[in-house]
Amino acid sequence: MIRTENMNVDYFGNKALVDINIEIPFGYTYGIIGPNGAGKSTLMKAMLGIIKSRGKVEYCGNNIKEHLRKIAYVPQKSDIDLTFPITVQDAVITGTYPTLPLFKNAGKKEKETAEKCMAMVSISDLRNKQINNLSGGQLQRVFIARALAQNAETFFLDEPFVGVDLMSERIIIDILRKLREQGKTVLVVHHDLHEVESYFDRLIILNRTVIANGSVSGVFTNENIQEAYGASLGNIEIKGLGN
């Protein structure tokens, strides 16, 4: 499993995450939900060591830094430099780099892997396009394909459904379900409460600290949602929300 112990993150003296203690068993699709500013993306980045944190983050009982090659990370689109001149195919091929021997360039095998992964997310016809010429949904599928090309055990996706079209959303959801069927572990920062029950097996409900962590049926309750979102949620009725 992935485990954090007393993880804290400070931004310029402000506490972004406070005493995060969670255990994430392998083989599930996990949603990370909470209001704006709750620290959802910060949690993911801190777990991966992208931003500094205090405390422990373990993967299979060891420091997670020893296992980063087993983890594929799809950042928010706003974190990606779209001015870099690279085609769709070349962007997907970069997903194979962690498995290449030192100083070896991508070859036939890596290109075949990229072709397979592009086909899985229906972007084969875009292979020669520059990534800065893509729609939001197409771009997200490129980076999903890149993650697939890494052949990772665990996938971290930060807001993969923001700004995507309906077709792209359905394709991404289908990929996430297939990954779960293959025994992969998937963590998704997510904002739409109405889709939680159909998208995820388990949830982390967050607002700077962990409100709840467990099965969707066990933790997706009015009490936990109100504690996390408070007055910002209002009296919205959420499909599938327990009592």
Backbone bond lengths (Angstrom), bond angles and torsions (degrees), N, CA, C in turn:
res aa  C-N    CA-C-N  psi(-1)  N-CA   C-N-CA  omega(-1)  CA-C   N-CA-C  phi
1 M - - - 1.449 - - 1.522 110.06 -
2 I 1.328 114.48 166.74 1.460 121.33 170.69 1.521 106.91 -97.89
3 R 1.318 115.75 135.60 1.463 119.60 -174.30 1.520 110.40 -138.71
4 T 1.327 116.31 133.45 1.462 120.46 171.62 1.524 108.98 -113.72
5 E 1.316 114.78 145.62 1.466 120.42 179.48 1.522 109.47 -131.97
6 N 1.331 115.49 115.86 1.467 122.25 177.23 1.530 112.03 49.70
7 M 1.345 116.60 46.14 1.449 120.23 179.21 1.525 109.93 -80.84
8 N 1.326 115.35 129.71 1.454 122.21 179.07 1.515 109.21 -131.53
9 V 1.336 115.88 143.64 1.460 121.72 176.83 1.525 108.28 -132.85
10 D 1.325 115.53 130.08 1.466 121.65 177.35 1.525 109.40 -116.49
11 Y 1.328 116.40 137.73 1.457 122.56 172.72 1.524 108.25 -116.14
12 F 1.336 116.55 109.54 1.463 121.31 176.17 1.533 111.51 50.02
13 G 1.323 114.97 43.60 1.454 119.94 177.51 1.514 115.06 87.52
14 N 1.336 117.34 -7.99 1.471 121.36 178.15 1.526 109.62 -98.29
15 K 1.326 116.16 138.47 1.460 120.70 -178.03 1.529 109.80 -81.59
16 A 1.340 115.71 112.20 1.457 120.99 178.01 1.524 111.57 -87.37
17 L 1.328 116.50 -36.98 1.461 122.58 176.16 1.516 108.47 -137.35
18 V 1.329 115.94 138.45 1.463 120.85 -174.25 1.529 109.69 -127.50
19 D 1.324 116.04 117.27 1.475 122.79 172.43 1.529 112.31 47.59
20 I 1.314 115.87 61.63 1.458 121.20 179.34 1.528 109.33 -83.01
21 N 1.319 115.55 113.64 1.465 122.30 177.51 1.530 108.01 -124.71
22 I 1.312 116.13 102.38 1.461 119.80 -178.04 1.524 110.18 -136.02
23 E 1.313 115.42 152.40 1.459 122.82 171.60 1.522 107.89 -123.49
24 I 1.327 116.16 127.06 1.458 122.35 -176.98 1.520 108.34 -118.51
25 P 1.315 118.35 99.31 1.466 120.19 179.41 1.520 111.34 -68.07
26 F 1.319 115.67 147.94 1.454 120.78 -179.53 1.534 111.34 -72.56
27 G 1.320 114.84 155.74 1.459 121.10 172.60 1.510 115.64 94.22
28 Y 1.333 117.25 10.86 1.456 121.01 -178.90 1.522 110.98 -123.70
29 T 1.340 114.97 160.48 1.455 121.60 169.48 1.522 107.75 -98.10
30 Y 1.321 115.90 117.43 1.458 123.17 -173.54 1.525 110.57 -108.67
31 G 1.322 117.62 131.63 1.448 122.20 170.55 1.519 110.01 -101.49
32 I 1.323 116.42 138.75 1.462 122.25 173.52 1.522 106.71 -111.76
33 I 1.333 117.52 111.56 1.455 121.19 -174.54 1.528 110.18 -124.85
34 G 1.326 114.59 159.48 1.455 121.82 179.18 1.510 108.89 163.06
35 P 1.318 118.28 167.88 1.465 121.02 -177.60 1.524 112.15 -68.12
36 N 1.331 117.06 169.73 1.459 121.42 174.77 1.525 109.50 -57.91
37 G 1.329 115.33 135.08 1.457 119.56 -179.38 1.509 114.78 81.96
38 A 1.329 117.05 8.07 1.473 120.60 -177.68 1.524 112.86 -75.90
39 G 1.340 117.28 -16.14 1.455 120.26 -179.10 1.514 114.58 98.46
40 K 1.332 117.43 20.84 1.464 120.77 -176.47 1.537 111.34 -64.24
41 S 1.322 116.49 -52.96 1.466 120.09 178.64 1.523 110.67 -66.79
42 T 1.313 116.18 -36.17 1.460 120.92 177.93 1.520 110.62 -60.88
43 L 1.332 117.02 -41.36 1.461 120.90 177.76 1.522 110.64 -58.85
44 M 1.317 116.55 -48.07 1.459 120.48 -178.51 1.522 111.01 -62.42
45 K 1.330 117.25 -45.85 1.466 121.00 -178.73 1.525 111.48 -66.82
46 A 1.332 116.39 -36.44 1.462 119.32 178.84 1.518 110.95 -68.10
47 M 1.314 117.27 -38.94 1.459 120.55 178.34 1.523 110.97 -61.34
48 L 1.332 116.57 -35.53 1.457 121.45 -178.10 1.524 113.16 -87.10
49 G 1.328 116.69 -5.57 1.457 119.94 -179.32 1.514 113.99 80.65
50 I 1.326 117.53 12.61 1.473 120.95 178.77 1.519 110.01 -71.09
51 I 1.329 116.62 -34.69 1.454 121.51 172.32 1.525 108.63 -121.92
52 K 1.308 115.83 155.71 1.454 120.91 -175.54 1.523 111.17 -73.92
53 S 1.312 114.75 144.18 1.464 120.88 176.01 1.517 108.61 -146.27
54 R 1.322 115.29 164.44 1.458 121.55 172.06 1.524 107.87 -107.44
55 G 1.316 115.95 151.79 1.454 120.03 -177.86 1.518 111.19 105.30
56 K 1.326 116.01 -169.08 1.464 121.73 -176.30 1.528 111.58 -113.75
57 V 1.328 115.11 145.31 1.463 121.77 168.51 1.527 106.65 -131.64
58 E 1.326 116.01 118.32 1.461 120.46 -175.77 1.527 111.14 -118.65
59 Y 1.317 114.79 148.38 1.462 123.48 176.58 1.527 106.07 -130.28
60 C 1.315 116.17 114.55 1.468 121.01 -175.62 1.532 111.38 57.21
61 G 1.332 116.57 35.34 1.449 120.78 175.86 1.515 115.44 84.62
62 N 1.341 117.69 -3.37 1.461 121.96 179.26 1.522 110.10 -116.07
63 N 1.334 115.93 165.03 1.460 119.95 175.22 1.523 109.54 -55.34
64 I 1.315 116.50 132.45 1.464 120.21 -175.21 1.525 112.15 -60.95
65 K 1.333 117.66 -23.82 1.464 120.96 179.73 1.523 111.83 -61.21
66 E 1.335 116.49 -24.56 1.464 120.66 179.63 1.532 112.38 -77.90
67 H 1.333 116.89 -7.97 1.463 120.57 -173.56 1.530 113.36 -126.88
68 L 1.323 117.52 16.35 1.471 119.96 -173.75 1.530 112.51 -62.91
69 R 1.325 117.97 -26.14 1.466 119.71 178.60 1.524 111.93 -68.05
70 K 1.331 116.32 -18.10 1.459 120.51 178.74 1.535 111.83 -86.34
71 I 1.337 116.33 -3.70 1.463 121.23 -174.39 1.518 109.80 -116.94
72 A 1.332 116.44 127.22 1.464 122.25 174.36 1.528 108.17 -101.95
73 Y 1.322 116.08 132.90 1.469 121.88 -175.42 1.528 109.60 -119.78
74 V 1.335 115.48 126.96 1.464 121.51 175.03 1.526 107.32 -113.84
75 P 1.345 118.00 104.88 1.459 120.45 -177.59 1.519 111.73 -75.90
76 Q 1.317 116.00 172.35 1.457 120.35 171.46 1.528 109.01 -64.02
77 K 1.332 116.09 150.39 1.465 119.72 -179.52 1.524 111.81 -59.31
78 S 1.333 116.46 -30.69 1.468 119.91 -178.87 1.526 112.09 -68.40
79 D 1.326 117.33 -15.89 1.468 121.30 179.15 1.520 112.71 -91.71
80 I 1.326 117.13 0.14 1.463 121.72 -174.82 1.523 110.28 -103.95
81 D 1.324 117.17 134.18 1.460 122.63 177.61 1.528 109.04 -81.48
82 L 1.328 115.62 100.32 1.461 119.92 -177.32 1.523 112.73 -84.10
83 T 1.328 117.38 -1.82 1.466 119.86 178.00 1.531 111.19 -83.50
84 F 1.332 117.01 -13.29 1.466 119.86 -179.65 1.523 109.03 -69.63
85 P 1.341 118.09 126.24 1.480 120.87 -175.22 1.527 112.02 -76.70
86 I 1.317 116.15 100.83 1.462 120.37 -179.70 1.523 108.67 -148.42
87 T 1.319 116.04 141.53 1.453 120.32 178.88 1.528 110.30 -82.82
88 V 1.312 114.26 167.21 1.468 120.25 177.94 1.523 110.24 -58.75
89 Q 1.309 117.03 -47.92 1.463 120.19 -177.92 1.524 111.68 -61.09
90 D 1.323 116.76 -44.88 1.462 119.66 -179.30 1.524 111.58 -66.56
91 A 1.354 116.57 -35.51 1.468 119.61 177.49 1.520 110.73 -63.24
92 V 1.329 116.88 -41.31 1.466 120.85 179.97 1.528 110.58 -68.72
93 I 1.321 117.20 -38.81 1.467 121.05 179.35 1.522 111.30 -60.35
94 T 1.337 118.03 -31.97 1.468 119.40 179.79 1.523 111.62 -60.51
95 G 1.319 117.40 -20.59 1.456 120.30 176.80 1.524 112.53 -65.22
96 T 1.318 117.72 -21.30 1.467 121.08 179.70 1.522 112.22 -85.36
97 Y 1.332 118.29 -10.82 1.468 120.90 -173.53 1.530 113.84 -58.88
98 P 1.356 119.73 -39.21 1.470 118.03 -177.85 1.531 113.92 -60.55
99 T 1.331 117.36 -21.19 1.467 119.98 -178.17 1.530 112.34 -97.38
100 L 1.341 117.33 -3.46 1.461 120.09 -179.15 1.525 110.94 -80.88
101 P 1.335 117.49 143.37 1.472 119.84 172.85 1.533 109.95 -61.95
102 L 1.314 116.00 156.41 1.451 121.90 -179.37 1.528 110.92 -56.74
103 F 1.342 115.40 133.19 1.469 124.34 177.13 1.536 114.23 70.55
104 K 1.324 117.81 8.40 1.459 119.58 177.72 1.527 109.83 -97.74
105 N 1.332 116.33 133.39 1.458 121.77 178.50 1.528 110.51 -85.26
106 A 1.319 115.23 159.16 1.463 120.18 176.72 1.524 109.70 -62.63
107 G 1.323 115.12 136.90 1.461 120.19 -179.10 1.515 111.73 -122.06
108 K 1.338 115.79 -152.51 1.454 121.68 -176.64 1.519 111.94 -60.71
109 K 1.323 116.12 -43.58 1.465 119.94 -178.61 1.526 111.29 -61.29
110 E 1.316 117.24 -43.55 1.455 121.52 -178.98 1.525 110.97 -68.02
111 K 1.312 117.45 -37.22 1.461 120.50 177.54 1.528 111.18 -66.81
112 E 1.324 116.15 -37.79 1.469 119.72 176.83 1.525 110.59 -65.50
113 T 1.332 116.75 -38.96 1.464 120.66 176.36 1.519 110.41 -61.72
114 A 1.335 116.75 -43.79 1.464 121.04 178.99 1.523 111.10 -62.18
115 E 1.332 116.79 -41.45 1.467 120.34 179.05 1.527 110.70 -61.66
116 K 1.311 116.15 -43.00 1.463 121.12 179.83 1.526 110.75 -62.78
117 C 1.315 116.71 -43.57 1.466 120.90 -177.34 1.520 111.61 -71.43
118 M 1.327 117.55 -35.54 1.469 120.12 175.29 1.520 110.65 -63.99
119 A 1.323 116.44 -39.65 1.463 120.05 178.59 1.522 111.40 -64.55
120 M 1.321 116.94 -34.97 1.463 120.92 -178.41 1.525 112.19 -63.18
121 V 1.335 116.88 -29.38 1.462 120.18 -179.48 1.534 111.80 -112.69
122 S 1.332 115.73 15.98 1.480 122.35 172.62 1.525 113.65 58.90
123 I 1.342 115.99 49.02 1.470 119.50 175.68 1.528 111.56 -127.04
124 S 1.326 118.00 17.96 1.464 120.57 -178.19 1.522 111.72 -59.03
125 D 1.332 116.76 -33.93 1.462 120.28 -178.73 1.520 112.46 -73.43
126 L 1.333 117.06 -9.05 1.470 120.98 -179.12 1.522 112.36 -101.21
127 R 1.332 118.23 6.26 1.467 121.82 -167.71 1.530 113.43 -53.99
128 N 1.318 117.99 -33.82 1.468 120.06 -175.44 1.529 113.74 -97.73
129 K 1.317 117.05 4.50 1.461 120.64 178.46 1.522 110.72 -81.17
130 Q 1.348 115.41 147.15 1.460 120.24 171.81 1.526 108.48 -72.44
131 I 1.319 116.79 142.46 1.467 118.82 -174.90 1.525 112.53 -66.23
132 N 1.340 117.29 -22.87 1.469 118.50 179.95 1.526 112.37 -77.82
133 N 1.330 117.06 -1.04 1.465 121.20 176.89 1.521 112.69 -104.10
134 L 1.322 117.22 12.09 1.457 121.22 -175.82 1.521 111.50 -98.89
135 S 1.322 115.45 156.98 1.465 120.33 171.55 1.523 108.97 -74.51
136 G 1.341 115.85 169.37 1.462 119.80 179.88 1.516 112.48 -59.77
137 G 1.322 117.27 -42.28 1.458 120.79 -179.95 1.515 112.28 -67.86
138 Q 1.331 117.00 -40.95 1.461 120.69 178.04 1.524 110.83 -63.72
139 L 1.318 115.89 -43.12 1.466 120.05 -179.60 1.527 110.91 -62.69
140 Q 1.320 116.58 -42.10 1.461 118.97 179.70 1.523 110.67 -62.63
141 R 1.327 116.64 -37.49 1.462 119.73 178.71 1.525 111.50 -67.86
142 V 1.331 117.56 -32.25 1.466 120.67 175.59 1.526 110.14 -59.91
143 F 1.320 116.04 -45.49 1.458 118.71 -176.01 1.528 112.26 -78.09
144 I 1.325 117.21 -23.08 1.466 119.62 169.12 1.530 109.14 -67.22
145 A 1.341 116.21 -44.28 1.468 120.27 178.55 1.519 110.91 -61.92
146 R 1.317 116.96 -39.93 1.470 120.80 177.49 1.529 110.38 -60.57
147 A 1.335 116.75 -42.22 1.465 120.66 178.36 1.522 110.67 -64.50
148 L 1.333 116.92 -40.84 1.467 120.53 178.77 1.525 111.15 -62.60
149 A 1.334 116.31 -36.67 1.467 120.89 -178.73 1.523 111.91 -65.47
150 Q 1.320 116.47 -21.02 1.468 120.52 179.56 1.524 111.38 -73.56
151 N 1.340 117.08 -17.72 1.461 121.99 -179.60 1.528 110.89 54.80
152 A 1.332 114.76 48.94 1.458 121.61 -175.49 1.529 111.34 -82.22
153 E 1.325 115.37 168.16 1.459 122.00 173.28 1.525 111.02 -90.25
154 T 1.332 115.14 -31.63 1.460 121.34 -173.54 1.523 109.07 -132.00
155 F 1.332 116.03 141.10 1.456 121.54 -177.36 1.528 109.52 -123.29
156 F 1.324 116.16 129.20 1.463 123.45 175.17 1.522 107.49 -111.54
157 L 1.329 116.98 118.42 1.466 121.33 -179.62 1.532 109.31 -122.54
158 D 1.324 116.07 123.64 1.455 121.72 -177.00 1.525 109.75 -102.01
159 E 1.326 116.38 105.12 1.472 123.98 178.51 1.544 112.04 53.36
160 P 1.321 118.41 55.81 1.468 120.05 -176.13 1.524 114.52 -69.91
161 F 1.343 118.15 -15.51 1.464 119.98 -176.03 1.526 113.57 -99.25
162 V 1.310 117.68 -0.82 1.471 120.60 -178.77 1.529 109.68 -73.62
163 G 1.318 116.17 126.09 1.459 121.40 175.05 1.506 115.47 72.03
164 V 1.340 117.32 21.77 1.463 119.37 179.33 1.528 109.85 -107.77
165 D 1.321 115.88 154.35 1.455 121.67 177.61 1.525 110.06 -78.17
166 L 1.321 116.34 167.72 1.460 121.59 -175.78 1.521 111.88 -60.98
167 M 1.337 117.75 -40.60 1.464 120.42 -179.59 1.529 110.37 -63.31
168 S 1.338 116.63 -43.30 1.465 120.15 179.74 1.522 110.49 -63.99
169 E 1.328 117.13 -40.23 1.459 120.27 179.42 1.523 110.89 -61.62
170 R 1.326 116.69 -43.45 1.465 119.94 179.80 1.515 111.67 -64.92
171 I 1.329 116.70 -39.58 1.463 120.57 178.63 1.520 110.55 -64.06
172 I 1.340 116.80 -44.05 1.463 120.85 -179.24 1.527 110.49 -64.11
173 I 1.325 116.82 -44.08 1.462 120.51 178.91 1.526 110.43 -61.02
174 D 1.321 116.81 -41.92 1.466 120.52 178.59 1.528 110.38 -61.48
175 I 1.337 117.08 -40.93 1.469 121.08 178.07 1.521 110.78 -63.60
176 L 1.323 116.91 -43.19 1.472 120.10 -179.39 1.526 110.91 -62.13
177 R 1.322 116.23 -39.51 1.466 119.65 179.16 1.519 111.23 -67.58
178 K 1.330 117.04 -37.83 1.466 120.22 178.29 1.527 110.76 -66.84
179 L 1.331 116.60 -38.15 1.462 119.94 177.82 1.526 110.73 -62.34
180 R 1.318 115.72 -41.52 1.472 119.63 178.00 1.524 110.04 -63.04
181 E 1.329 117.97 -42.28 1.457 121.54 178.95 1.529 111.51 -61.45
182 Q 1.329 116.38 -28.59 1.463 121.48 178.62 1.529 112.69 -83.69
183 G 1.349 115.81 0.80 1.457 119.87 179.92 1.510 114.55 85.98
184 K 1.343 117.32 9.88 1.453 121.02 178.41 1.529 110.18 -76.16
185 T 1.313 115.50 161.40 1.454 122.64 176.67 1.522 108.25 -108.95
186 V 1.328 116.76 131.55 1.462 121.04 -175.97 1.523 109.56 -129.96
187 L 1.336 116.51 124.92 1.461 122.46 174.85 1.521 108.09 -113.02
188 V 1.335 115.98 129.76 1.457 120.97 -175.19 1.526 110.09 -130.38
189 V 1.326 117.02 120.27 1.463 120.23 168.76 1.519 107.12 -75.04
190 H 1.334 115.95 125.91 1.464 120.14 -170.19 1.525 110.02 -139.56
191 H 1.338 116.45 153.09 1.464 119.27 -176.37 1.526 114.12 -122.95
192 D 1.334 118.18 -16.62 1.461 120.86 -174.40 1.525 110.36 -93.31
193 L 1.318 116.48 105.12 1.464 120.41 -176.82 1.518 112.78 -66.38
194 H 1.313 117.97 -24.82 1.465 120.58 -175.98 1.529 112.35 -69.63
195 E 1.326 117.68 -19.25 1.460 120.10 -176.90 1.529 113.05 -103.39
196 V 1.312 116.95 0.82 1.459 120.84 -172.55 1.520 112.26 -57.96
197 E 1.318 117.44 -48.35 1.462 121.27 -173.78 1.522 112.41 -64.02
198 S 1.336 117.07 -34.96 1.463 119.65 -177.13 1.531 112.82 -86.80
199 Y 1.332 117.75 -18.84 1.464 120.59 -175.68 1.524 114.13 -94.10
200 F 1.348 117.98 -31.72 1.458 120.08 -166.90 1.525 113.24 -126.28
201 D 1.339 114.24 153.34 1.468 121.35 172.13 1.527 110.70 -86.05
202 R 1.336 115.02 -39.38 1.451 121.14 -173.25 1.522 110.06 -137.25
203 L 1.341 115.76 160.75 1.466 121.02 -175.44 1.520 111.37 -134.47
204 I 1.334 114.36 146.29 1.458 122.29 161.08 1.523 105.91 -113.66
205 I 1.320 117.19 118.22 1.459 121.99 176.68 1.517 106.73 -100.51
206 L 1.335 115.62 124.12 1.455 121.04 -166.48 1.520 111.43 -130.12
207 N 1.304 116.16 140.98 1.464 122.04 163.18 1.529 107.27 -150.40
208 R 1.314 114.45 80.61 1.468 125.16 -174.59 1.520 113.10 68.97
209 T 1.321 116.82 -30.08 1.456 122.37 170.23 1.524 107.86 -132.28
210 V 1.308 118.30 168.25 1.464 121.25 -175.67 1.527 109.54 -79.67
211 I 1.326 115.35 120.28 1.468 121.51 174.95 1.522 110.29 -82.38
212 A 1.333 116.14 -42.03 1.466 120.97 179.73 1.515 109.29 -160.11
213 N 1.317 115.76 154.36 1.463 122.27 179.18 1.521 107.90 -151.09
214 G 1.331 116.77 119.00 1.452 119.32 179.72 1.511 111.77 165.44
215 S 1.316 116.73 -161.42 1.460 121.23 -179.35 1.521 110.37 -63.75
216 V 1.322 116.93 150.22 1.465 120.55 179.08 1.521 110.30 -57.20
217 S 1.335 117.12 -44.54 1.469 120.10 -178.36 1.520 111.81 -64.57
218 G 1.324 116.61 -27.26 1.452 119.48 -176.77 1.512 114.97 -87.81
219 V 1.351 118.05 -30.35 1.471 119.28 -172.36 1.529 114.23 -116.18
220 F 1.338 117.47 -13.94 1.464 119.37 -178.82 1.528 108.68 -84.64
221 T 1.331 114.86 75.28 1.457 122.13 -175.24 1.518 110.17 -121.65
222 N 1.338 115.39 160.67 1.462 120.02 177.76 1.527 111.17 -57.03
223 E 1.321 116.34 -41.62 1.466 120.31 -177.66 1.526 110.85 -60.40
224 N 1.336 117.31 -48.61 1.458 120.27 -178.65 1.522 112.36 -68.19
225 I 1.339 117.14 -39.21 1.453 120.13 -179.88 1.521 110.70 -66.85
226 Q 1.316 117.17 -42.30 1.459 119.84 178.02 1.525 111.34 -64.94
227 E 1.323 117.45 -37.42 1.460 120.14 178.38 1.529 110.89 -65.04
228 A 1.328 116.67 -37.96 1.462 120.45 -178.48 1.523 112.25 -77.07
229 Y 1.338 116.43 -43.90 1.459 120.29 -171.83 1.522 112.92 -98.26
230 G 1.330 116.99 -26.82 1.455 121.00 178.88 1.514 112.55 56.98
231 A 1.324 116.03 -140.06 1.466 121.73 -175.80 1.519 112.54 -66.28
232 S 1.350 117.59 -19.85 1.467 119.96 -177.89 1.519 112.01 -66.58
233 L 1.343 117.05 -21.08 1.460 120.56 -178.82 1.512 111.74 -82.84
234 G 1.338 117.46 -30.70 1.454 120.43 -176.87 1.518 110.87 69.80
235 N 1.326 116.54 -148.11 1.469 121.57 -177.99 1.520 111.50 -107.19
236 I 1.326 116.67 31.82 1.459 120.48 -177.89 1.528 110.07 -62.39
237 E 1.313 115.65 140.26 1.467 120.92 176.92 1.525 108.27 -96.77
238 I 1.311 116.12 123.18 1.449 121.18 -175.66 1.498 110.88 -107.25
239 K 1.322 116.24 122.35 1.463 121.23 179.84 1.523 109.45 -60.03
240 G 1.346 116.10 129.37 1.453 120.81 175.47 1.513 114.02 87.60
241 L 1.337 117.93 -4.67 1.451 119.97 -177.02 1.524 110.59 -73.87
242 G 1.338 116.34 127.92 1.452 121.58 178.84 1.512 111.33 -78.04
243 N 1.344 116.79 178.41 1.461 121.64 -178.16 1.541 110.61 -98.83
